[in-house]
Amino acid sequence: MASNRHLGRIIALQTLYEQELRQEAHDDKLSLTEVLERNTRRYKEMLSDVTFVKQLVIGVSKHASKLDVKLQPVAPEWPIDQIARMDRIILRMGLYELENEADVPPKVVINEAVELAKAFGGDNSSRFVNGVLGTLLREREALASKPQPKPRTKAKTKAKTKAKTKAKPSPKTTDKKK
């Protein structure tokens, strides 16, 4: 299954790359569904987890702008539109999986993204992808380990308000002493 998912990520990467290229060229005939079906059909003998590929492609495509907003602060010296197209798509895929694929360990997601960057990116792509996704993972883990404040219920808030009111001396009490 692991190698099957690796092939699925390659197919997803190819599909998303083609989508972005064709969108940039203002291709009115672009159908993400058709591109995805064509790409999965090519590997139908070797690919059994087509659902994973479809979810990944559709999820990344649908949430690309939200993913970019989360990626940008981690690599502030590289505006998202200036990151190499392949690296940008790999980062989106990795972040999408980190946030939405609970059954895949985060380190596996990052490792897979790094392998895609080695195979399809530039000379420094794998280090860049590893650094960005690793930072995002550490930030997520730090947030998860931070103790969350307990929400106050109305009953507790009312009880505290009553206690504070009783503790304050009333104006009538201080007037009597004079």
Backbone hydrogen bonds, N-H to C=O, Kabsch-Sander energy under -0.5 kcal/mol:
donor,donor_aa,acceptor,acceptor_aa,energy
5,R,1,M,-2.4
6,H,2,A,-2.0
7,L,3,S,-2.3
8,G,4,N,-2.1
9,R,5,R,-2.4
10,I,6,H,-1.9
11,I,7,L,-2.4
12,A,8,G,-2.5
13,L,9,R,-2.6
14,Q,10,I,-2.5
15,T,11,I,-2.4
16,L,12,A,-2.8
17,Y,13,L,-2.4
18,E,14,Q,-2.4
19,Q,15,T,-2.4
20,E,16,L,-2.3
21,L,17,Y,-2.4
22,R,18,E,-2.7
23,Q,19,Q,-2.4
24,E,20,E,-2.3
25,A,21,L,-1.5
26,H,23,Q,-1.6
27,D,22,R,-2.7
28,D,26,H,-0.8
30,L,27,D,-1.1
35,V,31,S,-2.4
36,L,32,L,-2.7
37,E,33,T,-2.6
38,R,34,E,-2.6
39,N,35,V,-2.5
40,T,36,L,-2.6
41,R,37,E,-2.2
42,R,38,R,-1.4
43,Y,39,N,-0.6
43,Y,40,T,-0.7
44,K,41,R,-1.3
46,M,43,Y,-1.5
47,L,43,Y,-1.9
48,S,46,M,-0.6
50,V,48,S,-1.0
53,V,49,D,-1.2
54,K,50,V,-2.6
55,Q,51,T,-2.7
56,L,52,F,-2.3
57,V,53,V,-2.7
58,I,54,K,-2.7
59,G,55,Q,-2.4
60,V,56,L,-2.5
61,S,57,V,-2.5
62,K,58,I,-2.7
63,H,59,G,-2.2
64,A,61,S,-0.7
67,L,63,H,-2.6
68,D,64,A,-2.6
69,V,65,S,-1.8
70,K,66,K,-1.4
71,L,67,L,-2.0
72,Q,68,D,-2.6
74,V,71,L,-1.1
75,A,71,L,-1.0
75,A,72,Q,-0.9
78,W,75,A,-1.9
82,Q,79,P,-2.6
83,I,79,P,-0.8
83,I,80,I,-0.7
88,R,84,A,-2.9
89,I,85,R,-2.3
90,I,86,M,-2.3
91,L,87,D,-2.7
92,R,88,R,-2.3
93,M,89,I,-2.6
94,G,90,I,-2.7
95,L,91,L,-2.8
96,Y,92,R,-2.8
97,E,93,M,-2.5
98,L,94,G,-2.5
99,E,95,L,-2.1
100,N,96,Y,-1.9
101,E,97,E,-2.5
102,A,100,N,-0.7
104,V,101,E,-1.5
108,V,105,P,-1.0
109,V,105,P,-1.9
110,I,106,P,-2.4
111,N,107,K,-2.3
112,E,108,V,-2.8
113,A,109,V,-2.3
114,V,110,I,-2.5
115,E,111,N,-2.4
116,L,112,E,-2.3
117,A,113,A,-2.3
118,K,114,V,-2.4
119,A,115,E,-2.2
120,F,116,L,-2.8
121,G,117,A,-1.9
125,S,122,G,-0.7
128,F,124,N,-2.3
129,V,125,S,-3.0
130,N,126,S,-2.3
131,G,127,R,-2.5
132,V,128,F,-2.5
133,L,129,V,-2.5
134,G,130,N,-2.3
135,T,131,G,-2.1
136,L,132,V,-2.3
137,L,133,L,-2.4
138,R,134,G,-2.3
139,E,135,T,-2.4
140,R,136,L,-2.3
141,E,137,L,-2.7
142,A,138,R,-2.4
143,L,139,E,-2.2
144,A,140,R,-2.3
145,S,141,E,-1.8
146,K,142,A,-0.9
157,T,153,T,-2.1
158,K,154,K,-2.7
159,A,155,A,-2.2
160,K,156,K,-2.2
161,T,157,T,-2.2
162,K,158,K,-2.5
163,A,159,A,-2.1
164,K,160,K,-2.2
165,T,161,T,-2.1
166,K,162,K,-2.3
167,A,163,A,-1.6
168,K,164,K,-1.1
173,T,170,S,-0.6
174,T,170,S,-1.3
175,D,171,P,-1.5
176,K,172,K,-1.5
177,K,173,T,-0.9
178,K,175,D,-0.9
